[in-house]
Amino acid sequence: MATALLVDYDQVAVGYADCGTYGALDEVCAELGLRRLPGLHCYDLFAGESRLAAFLDEQPGTYLLTDFLVRSFERTVVRELGLDRYPELRDDYFRHYSRAIWLAQEPDDSELQALAATAADRLGLPLTVIPTGDGRLEEALAELVG
């Protein structure tokens, strides 16, 4: 797909952080001559690498949420892990977590607040809300295509 876009456009960029590809995405980007969003994952884009590292150093058992994960939690976590069918697995999956941090792009959205609280409750974890906004993501996108 990217090669088809390169025929029609002067510049093509990948709007995706590494997110668990362990460098495979970078290999593809290098092969195709594409640039991608920086960072190991979207959490870096929202919180900043050093701030995120501090959260995880302070409490290694931190489960991270973004607005996307809060919105899709029932589908991407509960159903995918089978917690809707086997709720007893929650403690096996999340036993070593001690808190959930919501890196909130829209911290004032009451629907997201309720969904974040529900997600943390489903995990049996206390919720910490860290307002991040979209500023870092917007800057990274502007730099990527600028």
DSSP file (Angstrom, degrees, kcal/mol; ACC not computed):
  #  RESIDUE AA STRUCTURE BP1 BP2  ACC     N-H-->O    O-->H-N    N-H-->O    O-->H-N    TCO  KAPPA ALPHA  PHI   PSI    X-CA   Y-CA   Z-CA
    1    1 A M     >        0   0    0      0, 0.0     4,-2.0     0, 0.0     5,-0.2   0.000 360.0 360.0 360.0 -44.3    0.0    0.0    0.0
    2    2 A A  H  >  +     0   0    0      1,-0.2     4,-2.1     2,-0.2     5,-0.1   0.882 360.0  53.9 -62.1 -37.6    2.8    2.4    0.9
    3    3 A T  H  > S+     0   0    0      1,-0.2     4,-0.8     2,-0.2    -1,-0.2   0.877 107.4  50.9 -65.9 -35.7    4.5    1.8   -2.4
    4    4 A A  H >> S+     0   0    0      1,-0.2     4,-0.9     2,-0.2     3,-0.6   0.894 110.3  49.7 -65.7 -39.6    1.2    2.7   -4.2
    5    5 A L  H 3X S+     0   0    0     -4,-2.0     4,-2.0     1,-0.2     3,-0.5   0.860 102.5  61.3 -66.6 -35.2    1.0    5.9   -2.2
    6    6 A L  H 3< S+     0   0    0     -4,-2.1    -1,-0.2     1,-0.2    -2,-0.2   0.764  98.7  58.0 -64.5 -24.1    4.6    6.8   -3.1
    7    7 A V  H << S+     0   0    0     -4,-0.8    -1,-0.2    -3,-0.6    -2,-0.2   0.883 116.8  32.0 -69.6 -38.4    3.6    6.9   -6.8
    8    8 A D  H  < S+     0   0    0     -4,-0.9     2,-0.4    -3,-0.5    -2,-0.2   0.627 117.8  53.0 -96.3 -15.6    0.9    9.5   -6.2
    9    9 A Y     <  -     0   0    0     -4,-2.0     3,-0.1    -5,-0.1    -1,-0.0  -0.924  64.9-140.9-128.5 148.4    2.4   11.5   -3.3
   10   10 A D  S    S+     0   0    0     -2,-0.4     2,-0.4     1,-0.2    -1,-0.1   0.804  93.3  26.9 -71.4 -29.6    5.7   13.3   -2.7
   11   11 A Q        -     0   0    0     -6,-0.1     2,-0.4    -3,-0.0    -1,-0.2  -0.998  60.5-177.5-140.9 134.5    5.8   12.2    0.9
   12   12 A V        -     0   0    0     -2,-0.4    23,-0.7    21,-0.2     2,-0.3  -0.999  11.4-175.8-129.8 134.3    4.3    9.3    2.8
   13   13 A A  E     -a   35   0A   0     -2,-0.4     2,-0.7    21,-0.2    23,-0.2  -0.916  25.9-123.8-129.6 155.6    4.6    8.9    6.6
   14   14 A V  E     -a   36   0A   0     21,-3.0    23,-1.6    -2,-0.3     2,-1.4  -0.891  13.7-158.0-102.1 115.0    3.6    6.2    9.0
   15   15 A G        +     0   0    0     -2,-0.7     2,-0.3    21,-0.2    21,-0.1  -0.393  62.3  95.0 -88.3  58.1    1.4    7.6   11.8
   16   16 A Y        -     0   0    0     -2,-1.4    21,-0.5    21,-0.1    -2,-0.1  -0.989  65.1-138.6-150.2 133.2    2.2    4.7   14.2
   17   17 A A        -     0   0    0     -2,-0.3    23,-0.2    19,-0.1    25,-0.1  -0.319  47.2 -89.9 -80.6 176.6    4.7    4.3   16.9
   18   18 A D    >   +     0   0    0     21,-1.8     3,-1.3    19,-0.1    23,-0.2   0.893  55.6 179.9 -59.8 -42.1    6.6    0.9   17.2
   19   19 A C  T 3  S-     0   0    0     21,-2.0    22,-0.2     1,-0.3    -1,-0.1   0.831  71.8 -37.1  44.4  51.6    3.8   -0.5   19.6
   20   20 A G  T 3  S+     0   0    0     20,-0.6    -1,-0.3     1,-0.1    21,-0.1   0.584 103.6 116.8  87.5   8.9    5.3   -3.9   20.1
   21   21 A T  S X  S-     0   0    0     -3,-1.3     3,-1.7    19,-0.2    -2,-0.1   0.592  70.1-139.1 -84.4  -7.3    6.7   -4.7   16.7
   22   22 A Y  T 3  S-     0   0    0      1,-0.3    -3,-0.0    18,-0.2    18,-0.0   0.862  72.0 -42.1  54.7  41.0   10.2   -4.8   18.4
   23   23 A G  T 3> S+     0   0    0     17,-0.1     4,-1.9    -5,-0.0    -1,-0.3   0.246 113.5 111.4  95.4 -12.5   11.8   -3.0   15.5
   24   24 A A  H <> S+     0   0    0     -3,-1.7     4,-2.0     1,-0.2     5,-0.2   0.879  78.3  52.9 -63.1 -37.2   10.0   -4.8   12.6
   25   25 A L  H  > S+     0   0    0      1,-0.2     4,-2.7     2,-0.2    -1,-0.2   0.907 107.2  52.1 -64.3 -40.6    8.1   -1.6   11.7
   26   26 A D  H  > S+     0   0    0      1,-0.2     4,-2.7     2,-0.2    -1,-0.2   0.877 106.8  53.7 -63.1 -37.0   11.4    0.3   11.5
   27   27 A E  H  X S+     0   0    0     -4,-1.9     4,-2.4     2,-0.2    -1,-0.2   0.926 111.0  45.3 -62.3 -44.9   12.8   -2.3    9.2
   28   28 A V  H  X S+     0   0    0     -4,-2.0     4,-2.2     2,-0.2    -2,-0.2   0.923 113.3  50.2 -64.9 -44.2    9.8   -1.9    6.8
   29   29 A C  H  X>S+     0   0    0     -4,-2.7     5,-3.0     1,-0.2     4,-1.0   0.917 111.8  47.8 -61.0 -43.5   10.0    1.8    7.0
   30   30 A A  H  <5S+     0   0    0     -4,-2.7     3,-0.5     3,-0.2    -1,-0.2   0.915 110.9  51.6 -63.0 -43.1   13.7    1.8    6.2
   31   31 A E  H  <5S+     0   0    0     -4,-2.4    -1,-0.2     1,-0.2    -2,-0.2   0.868 118.2  37.5 -61.2 -37.7   13.1   -0.6    3.3
   32   32 A L  H  <5S-     0   0    0     -4,-2.2    -1,-0.2    -5,-0.1    -2,-0.2   0.473 111.6-116.9 -94.6  -3.6   10.4    1.7    1.9
   33   33 A G  T  <5 +     0   0    0     -4,-1.0     2,-0.3    -3,-0.5    -3,-0.2   0.856  65.7 144.1  70.9  34.9   12.1    5.0    2.8
   34   34 A L      < -     0   0    0     -5,-3.0     2,-0.3    -6,-0.2    -1,-0.2  -0.752  43.1-141.1-107.1 152.7    9.3    6.0    5.1
   35   35 A R  E     -a   13   0A   0    -23,-0.7   -21,-3.0    -2,-0.3     2,-0.3  -0.815  19.9-164.4-104.7 153.2    9.4    7.9    8.4
   36   36 A R  E     -a   14   0A   0     -2,-0.3   -21,-0.2   -23,-0.2   -19,-0.1  -0.838  33.9 -76.5-129.7 169.2    7.2    7.0   11.3
   37   37 A L        -     0   0    0    -23,-1.6   -19,-0.1   -21,-0.5    -1,-0.1  -0.345  58.6-109.2 -59.4 146.3    6.0    8.6   14.5
   38   38 A P        +     0   0    0      0, 0.0     7,-0.1     0, 0.0    -1,-0.1  -0.308  69.8  56.1 -76.3 163.2    8.7    8.5   17.2
   39   39 A G  S    S-     0   0    0      1,-0.1   -21,-1.8   -22,-0.1   -20,-0.1  -0.032  82.6 -92.7 105.0 157.9    8.7    6.4   20.3
   40   40 A L  S    S-     0   0    0      1,-0.2   -21,-2.0   -23,-0.2   -20,-0.6   0.780 104.6 -10.9 -74.2 -27.7    8.4    2.8   21.3
   41   41 A H  S >> S-     0   0    0    -23,-0.2     3,-1.1   -22,-0.2     4,-0.8  -0.959  79.8 -87.8-161.9 172.1    4.6    3.2   21.7
   42   42 A C  H 3> S+     0   0    0     -2,-0.3     4,-2.0     1,-0.3     5,-0.2   0.760 115.7  72.0 -62.7 -25.0    1.8    5.8   21.8
   43   43 A Y  H 3>>S+     0   0    0      1,-0.2     4,-2.9     2,-0.2     5,-0.6   0.887  94.8  53.6 -59.7 -37.5    2.3    6.2   25.5
   44   44 A D  H <>5S+     0   0    0     -3,-1.1     4,-1.6     1,-0.2    -1,-0.2   0.894 107.4  52.1 -61.0 -39.5    5.6    8.0   24.7
   45   45 A L  H  <5S+     0   0    0     -4,-0.8    -2,-0.2     1,-0.2    -1,-0.2   0.866 117.2  36.6 -67.0 -36.4    3.7   10.4   22.4
   46   46 A F  H  <5S+     0   0    0     -4,-2.0    90,-0.2    90,-0.1    -2,-0.2   0.917 132.3  22.7 -84.8 -44.4    1.1   11.3   25.0
   47   47 A A  H  <5S-     0   0    0     -4,-2.9     4,-0.2    -5,-0.2    -3,-0.2   0.729 107.1-112.2 -95.2 -24.0    3.1   11.4   28.2
   48   48 A G     X< -     0   0    0     -4,-1.6     4,-2.7    -5,-0.6     5,-0.2   0.194  27.9 -96.0  91.9 139.1    6.7   12.0   26.9
   49   49 A E  H  > S+     0   0    0      1,-0.2     4,-2.6     2,-0.2     5,-0.2   0.906 121.7  44.1 -57.7 -47.7    9.4    9.3   27.2
   50   50 A S  H  > S+     0   0    0      2,-0.2     4,-2.0     1,-0.2    -1,-0.2   0.892 114.7  48.9 -69.5 -37.5   11.0   10.6   30.4
   51   51 A R  H  > S+     0   0    0     -4,-0.2     4,-2.0     2,-0.2    -1,-0.2   0.921 113.1  47.6 -66.0 -43.1    7.7   11.2   32.2
   52   52 A L  H  X S+     0   0    0     -4,-2.7     4,-2.3     1,-0.2     5,-0.2   0.917 110.1  52.3 -63.3 -43.7    6.5    7.7   31.2
   53   53 A A  H  X S+     0   0    0     -4,-2.6     4,-2.6    -5,-0.2    -1,-0.2   0.891 107.8  52.9 -59.3 -39.1    9.7    6.2   32.4
   54   54 A A  H  X S+     0   0    0     -4,-2.0     4,-2.6     2,-0.2    -1,-0.2   0.912 107.5  50.9 -64.0 -42.3    9.3    7.9   35.7
   55   55 A F  H  X S+     0   0    0     -4,-2.0     4,-1.9     1,-0.2    -2,-0.2   0.929 114.9  43.1 -58.8 -44.7    5.8    6.5   36.1
   56   56 A L  H  < S+     0   0    0     -4,-2.3    -2,-0.2     2,-0.2    -1,-0.2   0.833 113.8  50.0 -75.5 -32.4    7.0    3.0   35.4
   57   57 A D  H  < S+     0   0    0     -4,-2.6    -1,-0.2    -5,-0.2    -2,-0.2   0.908 111.5  50.1 -67.4 -41.2   10.1    3.4   37.6
   58   58 A E  H  < S+     0   0    0     -4,-2.6    -2,-0.2     1,-0.3    -1,-0.2   0.880 135.0   7.0 -63.5 -40.2    8.0    4.7   40.5
   59   59 A Q     <  -     0   0    0     -4,-1.9     3,-0.3    -5,-0.2    -1,-0.3  -0.725  65.8-169.8-148.0  90.1    5.5    1.8   40.2
   60   60 A P  S    S+     0   0    0      0, 0.0     2,-1.3     0, 0.0    -1,-0.1   0.764  81.3  70.2 -56.5 -27.6    6.5   -1.0   37.8
   61   61 A G  S    S+     0   0    0     36,-0.1    37,-3.9     2,-0.1    38,-1.6  -0.260  71.4 138.4 -86.2  50.0    3.1   -2.6   38.0
   62   62 A T  E     -b   99   0B   0     -2,-1.3     2,-0.5    -3,-0.3    38,-0.2  -0.853  41.7-155.1-102.0 125.4    1.4    0.2   36.1
   63   63 A Y  E     -b  100   0B   0     36,-2.9    38,-2.8    -2,-0.5     2,-0.4  -0.872  19.2-143.9 -96.3 126.6   -1.2   -0.6   33.5
   64   64 A L  E     -b  101   0B   0     -2,-0.5     2,-0.4    36,-0.2    38,-0.2  -0.747  17.3-174.6-100.5 138.8   -1.5    2.2   30.9
   65   65 A L  E     -b  102   0B   0     36,-2.8    38,-3.1    -2,-0.4     2,-0.3  -0.958   4.2-169.6-125.1 145.4   -4.6    3.4   29.2
   66   66 A T  E  >  -b  103   0B   0     -2,-0.4     4,-2.6    36,-0.2     5,-0.2  -0.725  46.0 -95.7-117.1 175.2   -5.2    6.0   26.5
   67   67 A D  H  > S+     0   0    0     36,-0.5     4,-2.7    -2,-0.3     5,-0.2   0.919 127.6  52.6 -57.9 -42.1   -8.4    7.5   25.3
   68   68 A F  H  > S+     0   0    0      1,-0.2     4,-2.3     2,-0.2    -1,-0.2   0.941 111.4  45.1 -59.0 -47.7   -8.5    4.9   22.6
   69   69 A L  H  > S+     0   0    0      1,-0.2     4,-0.7     2,-0.2    -1,-0.2   0.861 111.7  52.6 -66.7 -34.3   -8.0    2.0   25.1
   70   70 A V  H >< S+     0   0    0     -4,-2.6     3,-0.6     1,-0.2     4,-0.3   0.936 112.8  44.9 -63.6 -45.3  -10.6    3.5   27.4
   71   71 A R  H 3< S+     0   0    0     -4,-2.7     3,-0.2     1,-0.2    -2,-0.2   0.868 124.3  33.5 -65.5 -36.4  -13.1    3.6   24.6
   72   72 A S  H >X S+     0   0    0     -4,-2.3     4,-3.5    -5,-0.2     3,-0.6   0.275  82.8 114.5-104.9  10.4  -12.3    0.1   23.3
   73   73 A F  H <X>S+     0   0    0     -4,-0.7     4,-2.3    -3,-0.6     5,-2.0   0.866  74.7  52.2 -54.0 -46.2  -11.5   -1.6   26.6
   74   74 A E  I 34>S+     0   0    0     -4,-0.3     5,-2.6    -3,-0.2    -1,-0.3   0.889 121.1  33.8 -59.9 -38.7  -14.4   -4.0   26.5
   75   75 A R  I <4>S+     0   0    0     -3,-0.6     5,-1.1     3,-0.2    -2,-0.2   0.939 124.5  39.0 -81.6 -50.1  -13.5   -5.2   23.0
   76   76 A T  I  <5S+     0   0    0     -4,-3.5    -3,-0.2     3,-0.2    -2,-0.2   0.730 134.3  14.4 -80.2 -21.9   -9.7   -5.0   23.0
   77   77 A V  I  X5S+     0   0    0     -4,-2.3     4,-2.3    -5,-0.4     6,-0.4   0.754 127.7  41.5-114.5 -60.2   -9.1   -6.2   26.6
   78   78 A V  I  4XS+     0   0    0     -5,-2.0     5,-2.1     1,-0.2     6,-1.0   0.954 125.4  32.1 -61.4 -54.6  -12.1   -7.9   28.1
   79   79 A R  I >4<S+     0   0    0     -5,-2.6     3,-0.9    -6,-0.3    -1,-0.2   0.922 118.9  52.6 -70.8 -42.7  -13.3   -9.8   25.1
   80   80 A E  T 34<S+     0   0    0     -5,-1.1    -1,-0.2     1,-0.3    -2,-0.2   0.857 114.4  42.5 -63.9 -34.6   -9.9  -10.5   23.6
   81   81 A L  T 3<5S-     0   0    0     -4,-2.3    -1,-0.3     1,-0.0    -2,-0.2   0.503 113.7-118.3 -88.2  -3.7   -8.6  -11.9   26.8
   82   82 A G  T X>5S+     0   0    0     -3,-0.9     4,-3.0    -4,-0.4     3,-0.7   0.653  71.0 136.5  79.3  15.0  -11.8  -13.9   27.4
   83   83 A L  T 34< +     0   0    0     -5,-2.1    -4,-0.2    -6,-0.4     7,-0.1   0.748  67.2  60.9 -69.0 -22.0  -12.6  -12.0   30.7
   84   84 A D  T 34 S+     0   0    0     -6,-1.0    -1,-0.3     2,-0.2    -5,-0.1   0.830 117.6  30.3 -70.2 -30.4  -16.2  -11.7   29.6
   85   85 A R  T <4 S+     0   0    0     -3,-0.7    -2,-0.2    -7,-0.3    -1,-0.2   0.758 135.2  27.8 -96.2 -30.9  -16.4  -15.6   29.5
   86   86 A Y    ><  +     0   0    0     -4,-3.0     3,-2.4     1,-0.1     4,-0.2  -0.600  63.5 169.4-132.9  70.6  -13.9  -16.4   32.2
   87   87 A P  T >  S+     0   0    0      0, 0.0     3,-1.7     0, 0.0     4,-0.3   0.740  72.0  73.2 -59.0 -23.1  -13.8  -13.5   34.7
   88   88 A E  T >> S+     0   0    0      1,-0.3     4,-0.5     2,-0.1     3,-0.5   0.684  83.0  70.8 -66.0 -15.3  -11.7  -15.5   37.1
   89   89 A L  H <> S+     0   0    0     -3,-2.4     4,-2.8     1,-0.2     5,-0.3   0.685  75.2  85.0 -72.9 -17.1   -8.7  -15.1   34.7
   90   90 A R  H <> S+     0   0    0     -3,-1.7     4,-3.0     1,-0.2    -1,-0.2   0.916  89.5  47.5 -51.2 -48.5   -8.5  -11.4   35.7
   91   91 A D  H <> S+     0   0    0     -3,-0.5     4,-1.0    -4,-0.3    -1,-0.2   0.846 111.7  51.0 -66.7 -32.4   -6.4  -12.1   38.7
   92   92 A D  H  < S+     0   0    0     -4,-0.5    -1,-0.2    -3,-0.3    -2,-0.2   0.933 117.2  39.3 -67.2 -44.9   -4.1  -14.4   36.7
   93   93 A Y  H  < S+     0   0    0     -4,-2.8     3,-0.2     1,-0.2    -2,-0.2   0.887 130.2  26.4 -70.7 -39.7   -3.6  -11.8   34.0
   94   94 A F  H >< S+     0   0    0     -4,-3.0     3,-1.7    -5,-0.3    -1,-0.2   0.201  80.6 115.1-116.3  14.8   -3.3   -8.7   36.2
   95   95 A R  T 3< S+     0   0    0     -4,-1.0    -1,-0.2     1,-0.3    -3,-0.1   0.826  80.9  48.0 -55.4 -36.3   -2.1  -10.0   39.6
   96   96 A H  T 3  S+     0   0    0     -3,-0.2     2,-0.3    -4,-0.2    -1,-0.3   0.377  90.0  98.8 -94.1   5.7    1.2   -8.1   39.4
   97   97 A Y    <   -     0   0    0     -3,-1.7   -35,-0.2     1,-0.1     3,-0.1  -0.697  44.9-178.0 -89.3 146.5   -0.3   -4.8   38.4
   98   98 A S        +     0   0    0    -37,-3.9     2,-0.3     1,-0.4   -36,-0.2   0.541  62.6   5.0-121.0 -13.2   -0.8   -2.2   41.2
   99   99 A R  E     -b   62   0B   0    -38,-1.6   -36,-2.9    26,-0.2     2,-0.4  -0.985  57.5-130.0-162.9 161.5   -2.5    0.7   39.4
  100  100 A A  E     -bc  63 127B   0     26,-2.8    28,-2.8    -2,-0.3     2,-0.5  -0.972  18.5-160.0-115.5 134.5   -3.9    1.9   36.2
  101  101 A I  E     -bc  64 128B   0    -38,-2.8   -36,-2.8    -2,-0.4     2,-0.8  -0.970   5.1-154.1-114.2 124.8   -2.9    5.3   34.7
  102  102 A W  E     -bc  65 129B   0     26,-2.8    28,-2.8    -2,-0.5     2,-1.5  -0.881   5.1-154.1 -96.3 110.9   -5.1    6.9   32.1
  103  103 A L  E     -bc  66 130B   0    -38,-3.1     2,-0.6    -2,-0.8   -36,-0.5  -0.705  27.8-153.8 -81.9  90.6   -3.0    9.2   29.9
  104  104 A A  E     + c   0 131B   0     26,-1.6    28,-2.9    -2,-1.5    29,-1.8  -0.579  32.9 176.5 -86.4 112.0   -6.0   11.3   29.2
  105  105 A Q  S    S+     0   0    0     -2,-0.6    29,-0.2     1,-0.3    -1,-0.2   0.838  94.5  27.5 -74.1 -33.7   -6.1   13.2   25.9
  106  106 A E  S >  S+     0   0    0     27,-0.1     3,-1.5     1,-0.1    -1,-0.3  -0.638  73.7 165.1-125.1  72.6   -9.6   14.4   26.8
  107  107 A P  T 3  S+     0   0    0      0, 0.0    -1,-0.1     0, 0.0    -2,-0.1   0.700  72.8  56.7 -66.9 -19.1   -9.6   14.4   30.7
  108  108 A D  T 3  S+     0   0    0     -3,-0.1     2,-0.7    -4,-0.0     3,-0.1   0.471  75.7 111.0 -91.5  -1.4  -12.8   16.5   30.9
  109  109 A D    <>  -     0   0    0     -3,-1.5     4,-2.4     1,-0.2     5,-0.2  -0.635  57.3-156.5 -76.2 113.5  -14.9   14.2   28.8
  110  110 A S  H  > S+     0   0    0     -2,-0.7     4,-2.2     1,-0.2    -1,-0.2   0.841  91.0  54.1 -64.5 -34.2  -17.4   12.7   31.3
  111  111 A E  H  > S+     0   0    0      2,-0.2     4,-2.4     1,-0.2    -1,-0.2   0.934 111.1  45.6 -65.2 -44.3  -18.0    9.6   29.1
  112  112 A L  H  > S+     0   0    0      2,-0.2     4,-2.9     1,-0.2     5,-0.2   0.884 109.7  55.5 -65.4 -38.2  -14.3    8.9   29.0
  113  113 A Q  H  X S+     0   0    0     -4,-2.4     4,-2.2     2,-0.2    -1,-0.2   0.933 110.6  44.9 -57.8 -46.1  -14.0    9.5   32.7
  114  114 A A  H  X S+     0   0    0     -4,-2.2     4,-2.3     1,-0.2    -2,-0.2   0.904 113.9  49.1 -66.4 -41.4  -16.7    6.9   33.4
  115  115 A L  H  X S+     0   0    0     -4,-2.4     4,-2.5     2,-0.2    -2,-0.2   0.891 110.7  50.5 -66.2 -38.7  -15.2    4.4   30.9
  116  116 A A  H  X S+     0   0    0     -4,-2.9     4,-2.5     2,-0.2     5,-0.2   0.921 111.3  48.4 -64.1 -43.7  -11.7    4.8   32.5
  117  117 A A  H  X S+     0   0    0     -4,-2.2     4,-2.3    -5,-0.2    -2,-0.2   0.905 112.1  49.3 -62.7 -41.1  -13.1    4.2   35.9
  118  118 A T  H  X S+     0   0    0     -4,-2.3     4,-2.6     2,-0.2    -2,-0.2   0.909 110.5  50.7 -64.1 -42.5  -15.0    1.1   34.7
  119  119 A A  H  X S+     0   0    0     -4,-2.5     4,-1.6     2,-0.2    -2,-0.2   0.941 112.0  46.2 -61.6 -48.0  -11.8   -0.2   33.0
  120  120 A A  H  X>S+     0   0    0     -4,-2.5     5,-2.8     1,-0.2     4,-0.8   0.905 112.7  50.9 -61.8 -40.8   -9.7    0.2   36.2
  121  121 A D  H ><5S+     0   0    0     -4,-2.3     3,-0.7     1,-0.2    -1,-0.2   0.902 105.8  55.0 -63.1 -40.9  -12.5   -1.4   38.2
  122  122 A R  H 3<5S+     0   0    0     -4,-2.6    -1,-0.2     1,-0.3    -2,-0.2   0.843 112.0  45.0 -59.8 -33.0  -12.6   -4.3   35.8
  123  123 A L  H 3<5S-     0   0    0     -4,-1.6    -1,-0.3    -5,-0.2    -2,-0.2   0.595 112.2-122.5 -85.1 -11.9   -8.9   -4.8   36.4
  124  124 A G  T <<5 +     0   0    0     -4,-0.8    -3,-0.2    -3,-0.7    -2,-0.1   0.824  69.5 129.5  73.1  32.1   -9.3   -4.3   40.2
  125  125 A L      < -     0   0    0     -5,-2.8    -1,-0.3    -6,-0.1     2,-0.2  -0.895  64.1-111.7-121.8 147.6   -6.9   -1.4   40.1
  126  126 A P        -     0   0    0      0, 0.0   -26,-2.8     0, 0.0     2,-0.5  -0.508  38.2-127.9 -70.1 147.5   -6.9    2.1   41.5
  127  127 A L  E     -c  100   0B   0    -28,-0.2     2,-0.5    -2,-0.2   -26,-0.2  -0.851  20.9-170.3-105.5 131.2   -7.1    4.7   38.7
  128  128 A T  E     -c  101   0B   0    -28,-2.8   -26,-2.8    -2,-0.5     2,-0.6  -0.982  14.3-148.9-113.9 129.6   -4.7    7.7   38.3
  129  129 A V  E     -c  102   0B   0     -2,-0.5   -26,-0.2   -28,-0.2   -28,-0.1  -0.882  13.1-175.0-103.1 123.7   -5.6   10.3   35.7
  130  130 A I  E     -c  103   0B   0    -28,-2.8   -26,-1.6    -2,-0.6     2,-0.3  -0.934  20.6-140.6-116.9 104.9   -2.8   12.1   34.0
  131  131 A P  E     +c  104   0B   0      0, 0.0   -26,-0.2     0, 0.0   -28,-0.1  -0.495  35.5 157.1 -66.3 126.0   -4.0   14.8   31.7
  132  132 A T        -     0   0    0    -28,-2.9     3,-0.4    -2,-0.3     4,-0.4   0.634  24.5-162.3-119.6 -27.2   -1.8   14.8   28.6
  133  133 A G        -     0   0    0    -29,-1.8   -27,-0.1     1,-0.2     4,-0.1  -0.223  42.3 -79.7  65.2-166.8   -3.9   16.4   25.8
  134  134 A D  S  > S+     0   0    0    -29,-0.2     4,-3.0     1,-0.1     5,-0.2   0.288  95.4 109.7-112.2   6.2   -2.8   15.9   22.2
  135  135 A G  H  > S+     0   0    0     -3,-0.4     4,-2.5     1,-0.2     5,-0.2   0.881  79.2  45.6 -55.5 -47.3   -0.1   18.5   22.1
  136  136 A R  H  > S+     0   0    0     -4,-0.4     4,-2.4   -90,-0.2    -1,-0.2   0.900 114.4  49.1 -65.2 -39.6    2.9   16.1   21.9
  137  137 A L  H  > S+     0   0    0      2,-0.2     4,-2.7     1,-0.2    -2,-0.2   0.931 111.0  50.0 -64.2 -44.8    1.1   14.0   19.2
  138  138 A E  H  X S+     0   0    0     -4,-3.0     4,-2.6     1,-0.2    -2,-0.2   0.914 111.7  48.5 -60.3 -43.1    0.3   17.1   17.2
  139  139 A E  H  X S+     0   0    0     -4,-2.5     4,-2.4    -5,-0.2    -1,-0.2   0.919 112.0  48.8 -62.4 -43.4    3.9   18.2   17.4
  140  140 A A  H  X S+     0   0    0     -4,-2.4     4,-2.2     2,-0.2    -2,-0.2   0.894 112.4  48.2 -65.4 -40.0    5.2   14.8   16.3
  141  141 A L  H  X S+     0   0    0     -4,-2.7     4,-2.2     2,-0.2     5,-0.2   0.919 111.5  50.0 -66.0 -42.6    2.8   14.7   13.4
  142  142 A A  H  X S+     0   0    0     -4,-2.6     4,-1.6     1,-0.2    -2,-0.2   0.909 113.2  46.4 -62.4 -41.5    3.8   18.2   12.3
  143  143 A E  H  < S+     0   0    0     -4,-2.4    -1,-0.2     2,-0.2    -2,-0.2   0.873 110.3  54.5 -67.2 -36.9    7.4   17.2   12.5
  144  144 A L  H  < S+     0   0    0     -4,-2.2    -2,-0.2     1,-0.2    -1,-0.2   0.894 123.8  23.7 -64.0 -42.1    6.8   14.0   10.6
  145  145 A V  H  <        0   0    0     -4,-2.2    -1,-0.2     1,-0.2    -2,-0.2   0.480 360.0 360.0-104.9  -3.6    5.1   15.7    7.7
  146  146 A G     <        0   0    0     -4,-1.6    -1,-0.2    -5,-0.2    -2,-0.1   0.465 360.0 360.0 -81.2 360.0    6.6   19.1    7.9
